Amino acid sequence: RLRCDWSSDVCSSDLVIKLGALGDFVQALGPFAAIRNHHPGQRITLLTTEPFAEFARASGLFDEVWTGGRPGVLDVGGWLGLRRRLRGGNFGRVYDLQTSDRSSFYYRLFWPGPAPEWSGIAKGCSHPHLNPARDFMHTVERQAEQLAMAGIGEYVKGEYVKTGPDPDFSWATADISRFGLKGKYALLAPGGASHRPAKRWPVEHFGAVARALTIKGVEPVLIGSPAEAGMMAEIKAHCPEARDLAGQTTLLELAALGRGAAAAVGNDTGPMHLIAAVGCQSVVLYSNESDPALCGQRGPAVTILRRDRLVDLSAAEVLDGLDL
């Protein structure tokens, strides 16, 4: 099996692991680009899951995109297949940007070895992210420091110094003419993890914002997953003029919608990461269920509004955060 010298940056193939979720995937685009720039001419494969495959291919940062990166616990065939692919990939280096217990276990799948050089938190790996406070860092800075410890980036007096430009999302576009949006519109993302309802601003508040946008001549456009259809129907009951696109957009279309929107309002949910990253004026709503210091959306025009309980945040306060 190929071995490679981390100081020489010479090896035939590298692997990047990033399984999800959407917000984390969006915030890995900078590290993806840094890895690509650091290894010009080398073959780089991404191991991910199906929802992100098309988006990853469109980025142009990978020579190959593998899915099937998350076999079920009892999926023996899936685990054996993943092991065969990993061991047969001729990888000299692996950048584990998922850094979960699951992805760290993949390091063990190379047994009886030899294993490739590995950047991550797997026990015994060659280039571990050793900062004991890594779980208290924002995702962006944490991943940047991890790569710096693997030779991609720069340290000054023991601290990571950002190098290179911010992530470029110019490639993330699509034809959205099928949605028939003719004038000024704003995106509303009222959804979020179903098992964490405290992260969701009340639906009636989104309805009030939608009504206010309509009065201003701005079309409210609802985005989310098919499972959130009931929530969208409630908002439309408050504001029949709202356009419901829940479950109808690809990630590339969502990026294009964000680029063309006058503004966006949403909970701490995956779509808001992508919308903010492409430059849309974004107001993101946080309760005490999540901490923007660790996972907050990044972009050129992001406003974070936080209350211990989102029910205590009024529609007027959210509208005040918009420049329309």
N, C-alpha and C positions, 0 to 999 in steps of 0.2 A: 504494500500500500504506500502511496505517495506520502512523503513527509515534506514539510516546508519550513523555512526559517522565517520567523516573524520579523526579524530585522531586515531581511532582504526583500520581503514582499513578493517572493517568487513561488508560485504554486499554480497548478493547472485549473483548479476549480474551488470555489467557495460556496458555502451554504449560509443563508440567512433564515432564521426561524422567527416568524411573526404570525400567530394564529388568529388574533383578534383581541378585543372587540373593535367596533368601528372607530371610536375615539382614539384608542390606543394605536390602531393601525394608521390613522391620519397623522398622529404625532410621531410615528416612526418614519415618515417620509423624509425628514431631514437626515436621520441616520442612514436610511437606505441610500440616499444620494452621496453621503460622505463615504460609505463603503464602496460605492461604484467609482467615485472619483479617486479613491485611494488605490484601487486595483484596476487601472485602465488596461484593457485588452484581455483580462482574465474572465473566465466563464463564471457567472454568479447565478445560483439557483435560489429561489424563494420557496420555503415550505410554509404553506398557509392553509386556509380553509376556503371552501367554494364561494362564500359570499364576497370574497375579496380578490378572486382570481382575475376577473376581467379588469378591474381597477388597477391591479398590480401590473398586468401586461401592458396596459395603456401607458403606464409611467415610463416605459422604456428603460428602466433601471435594472432589469433582470433578463438574462438569456433564456431562462426557463422558469416556469411557475408550477410548482407541485401543489396539489390539494390532497386531501386525505390525511392532514396533519393532526387530526384529533380523533383517533379510533376510540370506540367505546371500551369501557373497562373489560367487558366480556367478549369483545370482538377479537378473537384469537387470530383470525385470518387477517384482519386489519393491522394488528401489531406485527405479525410476521412479515406482511407485505411492506410495512414501513421500515422494518429492520433491514430487509433485503435492499430497498432503495437507498437507505442511508449508507449501508456498507458497500454498495455497488457504485456509489456516486463519485468515488475517487476524490473526496473532499480533503483538501489540505487544511482548511480552516472552517470553523463554524462560528457565526455570530448569533448567539441566542438572545434576541431582543424581547422574547416573551418572558424569560427569566421566571418561570413558574415551576412548581414541583413537577408538573407534567413534562415541560420542555427540558428541564434538567435531567429527567429520567432518560431522555433520548440519548444522552451521553453514554449511558450504560448499554444502549443497544449496540454499540460498537464492540462490546466484549465478545471474544477474548482479545480484541484489538489487532493491530495498534489503533488507537483513537486519533482523530485529527486534533490540531490545536483548537482550543475552544475558548471563546469569550462569553462569559455568563456567570452563573452562580452554582454550577454543578460541582459537587464535591470532587476535588482532585483535578479539576480542569486546569489547563496551562495558563490561562489569563483571566482569573476571577475578578469580578468587580468587588473589591475588598472594603469599600466604604461601609462601616457598620450602620451609618445613618441613611443608607440608600432608600429605605422605605419611607423616609420622611422628606424626600426630594420630589420636586415636580417631575413628571414623566420625561419631559424634554431634557432637563438638566441631568437627570439620572442616566438616560441613555447616552447622552453626550459624554458624561464622565466615564461610563463603561467603555465606550469606544476609545477615549483618551488613554485609559489604562491598557488598551490593546494596541496602542500606537497610532490611533487615528485621532488627532487633536493635539493639544498642547497644554502643558502644565507650567505654571509660574508660581514658585514658592509653595508648591503642593496643592494649588488650586487650579481647577480646569478653566482654561480661557477659550471662549468661543472662537472658532475659526471657520471661515467660509461664509457664504451667503445664507440667508433664510431659505427654507424649502420653496422650490419653484412649482407652482400648481398650474402653469400655463397649459400643460398638456391635458389637464382634466376638464374636458369639454365634451359637448354632445349637441345634437340638433334637438332643440326643445320646442320646435314649431308645432308639434302635434298637440301641445297643451293649450294652444290658442291664446296665449297671454299677450294682449295687445298694448296695454298701457303700463302704468306704474303699479308695481305689486310688492307685497311684503310677505315673507314666509313666517308661518307659525308652526312650531314644533311642540305640541302639547303632551307628547307621549313620554315614555321612559320605561325603565325596568318595572315590569308588573309586580315583582315581589318587593319593590321598594316604593310604595305609594307616597311616602312622605317627600319624595324627590319631585313630585308633580304639583305644579301650581293648579289651583282649582279650575275646572273646565269653564265655569261661568265667567271667570276672570279673562280667560282667553276669548270667550264670546264677547265680552265688553271691549277688549282691545280690537277685535275684528270689526265691531260696529263703529268704533271711533276711526279706524283706518278707512272704512268705507265713506264716512262723512268727509274725510280729508281727500277723497278721490283716489285712494290707494286700495287695490284689490287684495283682500286677504287670501293667501294660498296655504292650505293645510297640508303638511307633510308628515309622514310617519309610516308605520308598518300596517299590513292588512289587519293585524290583530287589534289595532286601535280604531277600527271603523266606527264602533259605538261612540267613542269619545268625539270623533269628528262630527258624527250626526248631532251630538249635543251642542257642539259649537255652532253648527249650521242652524240649529233651532233658535239660537240667539241672534245669528247673523246669516240669513239665507243667501246673501250675496257671496259668502265665502266659497272659494273653489277648493274642492276636496281632491287631493292627489295622493292620498294615503295608499301605499302599496303599489303605486303606479310608476315609481321612478327608480332607475338604476343609480348607482353611486355616481357615475359620470354625468347623468342628467341632473342629479342633485347638485353637483358642483356647478354645472352650467346655470341652474336656477339661482344658486347663491350668488354667482357672479353678476347676474342681471337684476337681482332684487335691490330695492331701495333700502331694505332693512330686514332683519329677522329677529324674532323673539322665540325663545324656547327654554325648556328645562335643561338640566345637565344631562344631555343625551347625545348619542353618537352623531346624529345628523348635524347638530350645532357645531361640533368640532370641524366637520368638513366645510360647512357654510362659512364659519369664521375664518378658516384657513385660506379660502379663496379670496378674501378681502371684503366680504359683505359686512356692513354695519350690523353688529350683533349684540343683543341684550340677552344675557344668559342668567337664569334664575336658579339660585342655590338655597337649599335648606341646610340644617345641621347634619343632614344625612351624608353629605359629601363635602370635601374641602377643596376649593379652587386653588389653594396653594400647592396642592398635590396633583390635581388633574384638570385645572381650569383650561378653558379653550384659549388658544393662541391665534392671534391675527392682528392686522393693522388697526382694527376699529371694534374692539371688544369691550363691552361694559358688563361687569359682574354685579348683580344685585342679590344680596343674601339676607335672609331672615332665619331665625331658628325654626320657625314654622312658616311655610310658604303661604298659608292662608292669611297671614298677617301682612302680606305684601299686596298693595292695592293696584288696580289697573291704572290709576292715575300716575302712580310712581313709575310704572313701567313705561307708560306713554311719554312721560317727562324725559326718559332716557333715550328717546328716539329723536333724531334730527331729520324731520321729513318736511 
